């Protein structure tokens, strides 16, 4: 219990049981506790502290807290709906489960790609559409100053808000009646481009080294960059050269693109 509490909160993804968290795929209590623990760890310590101190005064939360919580909730909802649609007909994942177990496992899998790294169903048996969705979720990751990896939810939120403001012809990027500093927009663009460049180079190298399908390779490359821990099977099939590439991506992803720059 202590091991799983630490590995879930720290978004480490390590498990003790054979088959990983699939061992508990029919136990909603354990799955939901692990999921909530992972989500709290992925929010970031500033957000957790702000909510813990002013939980009854949400209007007093700062912009970072509001943006992190709103984006995290939206991503969880959208990914849950899409994953359930994509996998509901897949007998090898959730298609053969009862309604309750299929909802629980889909919700768990919608949350875990954000850097949790645990899987209650076999990732290798999921459809390509689900893999692509998980790729995006892993690349986004969790909150700033959190135990999660990725480019962070606030980064993608700022980019989307900037694009919407540009489409509407607005000079300023605003959200929750607050103005976002243009410098923050430039940082968000830099982080995203740097992350995409690392994933691109890593994918090229892994494709050359392993000669495996692009879908599987890019899945493990993004997982490494986002320090997520999910795998489509490429990592265990990879020769030593590929393991060095993935290790470098994990190290650079954990440092963060801004620190690296």
N, C-alpha and C positions, 0 to 999 in steps of 0.2 A: 504493500500500500504506500509506503514512504517513497519507494523507488518510482512508482507511477505518478505520485503527486509532484515529485521534482521534475521528472522527464516531461510531463505535460505542461506544467507552468513555465518551464524554461524552453519549451518548444524544441526539445532535443530529439524526440521521436524514437528513442530506444525502448525496447520491450523485453520482457523476461520469458514470455510464453512462446512455444513453438507455433509458428504461423502468425505471430504478432497479435495485434488487437482483434484479429478475426476469431481468436479464442473466445472473445466476449461479444461476438456479433449478435447474439440473442439475449443480451443483458442490457436493457436500456438504462438502468441506473448507473452502471459503470461507464457506459459510453457517454452519457450526458455529463457526468461529473468530470471526466477527462476533457470533454469538449469545452465546458465552462472554464475549467482551470487553464486550458490552452488559450482561450480567447482573452481571459484576464491578463495573462502574461504577454499576449501580443498587442495589447492596447498601449503599453508603455507606462513606465513608472510615474511620469508627470500626470498622465490622465488618471491613473488609478488613485494617486494621492489627491488630486483635485476632487474626484467623485467621492472619495471616502470622507473628505473633510466637509464638503458642501453638497452632500447627496440630496438634501431637502431644499436646495436653492439652485436649481439648474440654470436659472437666468444669470447667475453669477459666474458660471463656468466661462473660462477663456475660449478664444476662437479655436485654438489648437484642440482642446478637449471636445468641443462641439463638432468640429470637422472630423476628428478621428472616430467618434462614436457614430455619427451619421453615416459616414462612408463605410465603416465596418458593418453596420446593420444592413445597409443597402446591398453590399457585396454578398453578405450571407444569405439574404432573401433571394436575390437574383440567381446565385449559384445553386441554391437548393432547388428552386423551381426548374432550372435548366437541367440539372443533373437527374432529377426525377423524371423529366420528360425523355431525356436521352437514354436512361438505363432501365426504365420501367418494363421494356420488352426484352431485356437481356437476362435469360435464365441463369447465366453464370455469375451474375452479380446480385441485383435486387429483384429480378423478375420472378424468381421462385419463392420469395419470402412473403410472409403475411403482410397485410397492410400496415400494421403497427411497426413491425421490424423493418419494412422497406422505408418508411418515413424516418425512423430513427437512424438507420444506417446512411440514408441519403443526407440527412442533416449533419451527421458526423463527418461524412466525406466532403460536404460543402464547406465545412469549417477548417478541416485539417490541412488542405493545400496552402493555407495562408502562412505556413511554416511549421505547423504542428508535426507533420511527418508520420502520423500514425494512419493505419488503414484498416477498417473493419470489413472490407471486401477486397477481393483480389484485383489490384490495379491493372495487372497484365491482361485481364479478361474484359476490361472496360472498352467501350467503343471509341473510335478515333475522335468523335465529336467531344466526348467527355475528356479525353486526353488534352485536346486543344483548350478546353475551358480550364482545366486544371493548370495547364501551362501558364495561362494568363493570371490565374489566382496566385500561383507560386511567384511569378515575376513581381506582382504587386506587393505581396508580403503583408506585414503587420504595421503597427504604429511606430512612430519615431521614439527612440530611447527605450525600446522594448527588447524582449528576448527573441523576437522574430526577425527574419531576414527580409529580402526583397528590396524594392525601391521605396517602400512605405506607402501607406494608404493616403497620407496627406499630400504626397507628391502627385499621385494620380488625380486626387481631388482638385488640387490647384491647377493642373493641366486642363482638366475638363472644364472647370470654371473659367479659365482664361479663354478656351476655345468658344464657349458659349458667349462670353462677353464680346469677343471679336465678331462672332456671327451676328450679334445684336447691334454692333456698331458702338459699343460702350468703350470709353477711355479707361475706366477703372474696373478692376475685378473685385466684386463684392460678394459677401455671403454672410448671413445672419446679421445684416445691417452693419457689417464691418468691411473695411477696405483692406485688400491684400497688397502688401508692398510689392512693387514691380520686381524688386531684387529677389523675392521669394519665387516669383514665376521663373526668373532666369535660372535659379538654383534647381527648380523642379525639372526644367528642360535639360540641364546639364546632367543631373542624376539619371534621368531616363535614357538619354543618349549614351552615357557611359555604360550603364547596365546593359543596354541593347548591344553595344559594341563587344562587351565581354562575352555575352551569350553567343553572338555571331562567330567570334573567333574560336570560342570553345567548341561550338557545333562543328565548324569546319575541321578542326583538329580531330575531334572524336569520330567524325564520319570517315576521315582518312585512316585513322588507326584501327577502328573496329569493323568498318564496312557493313554496318548494321543499318536498318531502315531509319530514315530521317525522323519519323514520328517518335520512335523509341529513343533515339539519340538526343533530340532536342528536349525531350521530357526529362531525362537524367541530367542534362547540362543545366537547364533552368533550375531543377531541384537542387543541384550543387551550388549554383550561384546564390540561390535564395536560402541556402542552408536548411532546406525543408526535410529531406530524408526519404521522400517517396522515390520509388524506382520502377521502371518498366522492365527491368532485367538486364539492362545494358551494363551496369556497374559490375555485376558478378561475372559477366561474360568478357569483360574488357581485359586486355593484357596490361602489364605494368605501366606502359607508356600512357594508356588511357587513365589509369588510376592517378598518375601524377597530374594530368590535366584537370581531372575532377577535384583533386585535393587543392590545387592552386585556385580553382574557381571558388571552392568553399572558403578558403582563406581570404581571398579578395572580397567575396561577398559579405563575409563577417566583418571585415574592416569597414566596408561601405565605400561607395564610389567617391564621395566627397573627401573622406580621409585619404584614400588612395591618390586622388588628384593633389 
